[in-house]
Amino acid sequence: MQFDKSGLKLEGFAGFRSINALESGRIPQGTGIFAVLAPEGFQPRFLRKSSAGVFKKKDPSLREPVLAVEWVDGAAVLYIGKAGPGSKGNRGLRRQIQEFLDFGQGKPPGHWDGRLIWQLAEAGDLVIAWKELPVEYLNQTAANYHSAFIEEYGKLPFANLARAQA
């Protein structure tokens, strides 16, 4: 698989809107996978303090050397996440992505997956794409994407700190 905009499009991803221009009403409500991509020519500049919300009294900020180690040179995909139905069946891509964006605006999250995104300067220029999938394929698909990314780049995407399990 190609981990860039054209490769994701071939995989069935849609959206491809910058965080600053994203309209949550256009995001499907169904379950699926989403990706955060760096726009062409993006150069990482790490903020000293994350814009993300505090989680269980823990500051999501990391020191620059730690962030630099996580950075994957040459990779457009910075994070691959999944959006399941939740315990009450009322979650999905729209709600998961909105919570992810709210987290970046300093609101307390229900989890802090992808938190490294919010320590990048110009995070609003990053692009979000999604792919609707039935719930029974989510875990395996996320695990497959993580495995393929590791095969290509030698480690997980920048903001994925844990590998998805099938």
N, C-alpha and C positions, 0 to 999 in steps of 0.2 A: 504494500500500500504506500501511496505517496502522501506524506504528512504536510500538505500545503492546500491552498484553496482549491486548486484544480483536482487534486486527489480526493479531497473531501467531497467535492461535488460529484465525482464519479461514484463515491460510496453512498450517495443519496442525501448528503447534508444540504440544508437550505438556510436561508436567513442572511448570513454574512453581513451583519450590520455592526457598525462601531458601537461601543458601549454608550458613547455620547448621543448617538442618533437612534438607538434602539427604542422601539415602541412596544411595550410589553403586550399590548392587545394583538399584535401580529404574531406572537409566539404561540404555537399550538399548545393546547392544554393536555394532550396525550403524553404518555410515557415515552422516554427516549434517551438519547445520548446527546451531550452538547460539548462543544469545543471552544476554547478561547485561543485566538490566533494573533500573532503580531502582524501588523501591516507591513508591506514591503518597505525595506529600508529602516525598520525599527531598530534602534540601538538601546539596550537596557541602561537605564540610569536608576539606581536604587535610592529610595527615600530612606532617611534615617528612621522615620516613624511611619508605620503603616496607617492608612486611612481606615482600615477595617475595624469593626467593633470588637470589644473585649468579650472573650468567651470564658465563662466560669472563672472570672477574675484574672484571666491570663491575657497579657498583652500579646497580640499576634506578631509584633515586630521582631525581626531577626537582625543580627549584625550583618554588615555588608559582605564580609568574607564568607559567611554561610550562604548568603544569597548567590554570590558569585560561583560557589561550588555547585549549586543546584542549576544554574543557568546552562542551557544546552545550545552551544554555538551552532548556527545554521538551521535551527529548527523553527518553523513558523508556528507549529502547535505548541502552546504553552501550558495547556491544561485540557484534560478530557474528563468530563463528569457524567454522571447518570442521573436521571430523574424518574424515580419509581412512583407508584400510585400512593404511597404512604399508608399508614395503618387504617385510615378512614376512607381511602380511595379518592381523596380530593386533591392530590398533589399532581405532579406531572411537570413537563418542561416549563410552562409559563410560570408556575409558582416557584419552582426550584431556581430558575434563572433570576426571577425577581428577588428572591431571598439572597442570592449570590450578589446581586447588584446592591441591594440594601446593606449587606454586610460591608461592602466596599465604601459605603457612605457613612459608616460608623455605627450602624444599628447592631445590637447584639444578635448573634446568629444562633441557630439551633445546632450548628456544627461549624467547623471552620476549614473544611476542604477548600483547596484552592487559594488559601489565604495569602500566598506569596504574590499573587497577582496585584494585590492592593498595596504592595510596597514598591511598585514600579511607578516612576514618574510617567506622566502621560498615559495612565491606565485607561483613560476614557477613549483613547485612539485604538485600543485593542478591539478585535472583531469577535463577535459571537455567532456561531453557526450551530444548527441542531439537526437531528435526524430522529424522526418518530419511529419507535419500535414497540412491538408488543412486550409486555412486562416479562414474559417467559424468556425473552432473548437478551434482556438488559445485562445481566451479570456476565454472561458468556461473551457478549459483544464487547463490553468494557474491558474484560480480561484479554480478549484477542487484540484489541487496539493497543493496550499497554504492552503486551508481548511483542507485537510488531514494531512498536516505537522503540522498545529496548533493543530489539534485533538491529534496527537501523542506526540508532544513536548511542547505544551502550548504557542508557539509563532512562528513567521515566521522564515525561515532560516536566518542565521547570516547576510548576505549581502542584504536581501530583507527588505527594510525599509518601503515599501508600499505594501499592499495586492492587488493582482490582482482582478479586477472586471469582472464579466461575462457580 
